[in-house]
């Protein structure tokens, strides 16, 4: 079921991929600007109010017009999902596997068009966008593989009497709200939605208002694959309105959310207080991800890995490296390599083949970047490279900035503590590896972490000591980024996540299920 994924290497070595992408990009650009409805019970709905989504590449590009779902529409979607649950949950698990598996095939057939849409909607380069679609495809196939091999999580237990039959059966909860972010608008929605549906739940999807069209394409793939009307529904619009409805509605049985810590914690607390009994909340809430470079590292490999992880997609990944700890004895040599590689990065229109990263997602993100640069300078920090907003020529119509490395800030400074979601890397030095691990663990987050050292004992100490859900050693492709379904599960500890079971790993589906013991005498 698993197929070859698209990587930086495969994209660079296959010229036809670029040709297919460029053709798809031209076609998608011609089809933008339409009005898009809500989808409830297989039917289209268009409330009175709507909002316009523009491309962060160029604010003159209109992605489309989308509906502002209110309380009535959200409640209608929940009601329909509840009505569809009995039939879908009783569908033979093998049939569900086949149905959800067809979604992967549909996405694969549209991989270049979907990647082009992600570029236009979220500002990703072709490499990042193609990789996202490939990851979404493999996410579905991996989850189907796990569910099938686990016999849908039905296990025979020890009988209490001769001739008796005892089973542990994992059963779906019911209706799930699936709330996805802008930075992986297809992949993260796919991971949550496919897991919920595969295990027999029904869903109401609510994508980010910054990037809703990719999720609509996912909804269409579910529908085309044969997921029954009502089992999957989609509403767009304000997150606050949707959040208030799903946390208070008695027929919502679970919430799956990927986004900011503030929003995730609000959902978790509100759902706990406003429901009549405990219900599951699956949250992935970002990170302040550290990377450690010791004097036993391959420094060129380390510089490449840090640059890719810190500045890929403009630092707008929850796994982006945002804190860097460098051993004092190699700080000058490593610093030169890191600054050189960072300064050489091409920032600009992500539709261009040679661009490394494109725009930030919004004016708010641009302001966050400017505020971080100003605060660093105000508080005595040093901008080693970057620190500029790019406003020349066509870039003035988007949100473009230079990748930035800062130094000289104390460990307790807000820029060392707060997730910024912009290309702003804070660097500090350390003397011993023990000190570095204390500094790396000095955060409320625990999503990803990395180390560069060719010493096996140092690597082992790092893995045993770091408090994070996704850990890498000597990964030139991305010091703290780049998890792939079936290769690395992706989920955080502490303020980075609520379940301790990572998407794309062997245990993730269990978060959407509850155990039932069955005894027959």
Steps between C-alpha positions, in 0.01 A plus 500: 500500500794736563646662187809711428472843656601825332819638655737789427731249330232344279366842399841630401583183304172476307450783255155373404372582850577866440327489163186341647502748787537805274215381277278438803587840646390678181174306498422558869570873464234515229239341726534719810250754629183289516243486780510187714212366710481308825444124474252347744355155445623494142316822416635847428404794722576869458410726796463873447848604616827411331868587518773538239832315514797656321837345427789595730718497187316794351198659667354576157447123447158393631495134599124500539189608687403281796200472728487623859331214678312612808348319796212357296725351232741349752213345693347364179829334407525338843141378478559344159827339614321347797233358271762344274698342784303176558528381140862607448620356833337165416651489153737204467851623594645354180255707300601813691866423427423463130296823494756712681778339296330627184540854634878455479468386141289805414749738661786329321326553168477873575838543668631780278175698500476470878862606543445802275196596707698472824768727351243764409295467817773461763811632326698174497769428244438219254726266696321563828157484337565177311643345814186600692270328253725195498492489877120523505482204260741291705321601820179339379675189372696456821192539721312249285793260528512531880122456537495198270798326662355557847177327393319829574630471858296192590692271736394168645545485877523210743157335549376492858329161454543209259318580177472870580608778264670815627607787273643848529347712225593859423189698402452850354375784716260668258516854357839674485579863424819516291669842509805547276756784454633699204857372491419145385149562371466163327730268694395580856131497413557166325676345798226587748200447271614170349581355842159596638310363200706184465422402859126546447440853626325775306645849468442870454811664351583867556813621316698814571340810349842588356512185285160329464505388135748213545270351763203534267695295245552238773127495571435445129745207502317339795170543317639361171648202684158400629494628859122524564327841507493624855798295617723785382389864510686826452436853622713810456505825691594648837681268738351663808143430392575139408699446820215626717253265331713184510611544860143542625303269271406172674522300177868575440693199630857616436715783365815459289693826471832618360596862555619748760550424867253770599219366281572139586496561874179701471332210318626248755382702799168604350416147387582364846285759679203522265440128438316275745772236509862463383552485126826471303690797359796434271716811478828574326605847609840588364843526653810700581729241352870482596800369310835428665831512310797353687871515427476143372257596222556504126458877485407529133237231539372677812482837326297351216262324737442806716441733205246265342316447828505861617409668173312245289155648425616817671510345847124447486512136606421389853819291474728785382829539684468821698766455773861407420763401758860493375799371697737787572806335344339489154278807509713712268555231235141379511364855515678594178357197318151563636495870411642434153234239422222718639606810308508298177135390527276627221188670636227599257204385295460128582377430147858548382706185488806643678313646800580343839214660687223737413278739694371487853132413515356836609549859609475376860795264444698782340434717805612215729829485309555876515419506871748217567781681318426824684479329840828319444681825424325687781607241758866484397490203266689486171355430155773291336324486165160602366262723688353661188156521344516474119284762329664549160310443175244221492596393853323811633167329430582208730652434843870436437784511755862394533582191708642625827748371758525675835751459782574651838158453658467344847338160539192650666439763230154487337656437158660185646172386653212595271416320177518766228420304181729722292860450371671618817767274655647576844854368560692453827818323606562226756801341665395141572237274348333471841459878502362495145232246593395709798461800270322299229251362754438844650166549322134415546496347153620155396440442131826446309870518580828424328869447561808494280781287641698210355554363852264209571508561875395863453216399272383235745510751787297744291228244423483390863483854639308720255131557574339503156280270296702508174879482523769495231877451498725617215212562259630722222160500329351684796637531852154495659265471202386251239315217677333263255215250557633156580852637545455736797184547702431870558363619832610712791528487876393755761369822341555355152232231514238325707517127422865396472412302185637643177322524166655271241602255771368161617291633791331809356175330396440390858439864597176490299378179665383374838524147634206267549542164674268231359427177685276228361426182698 
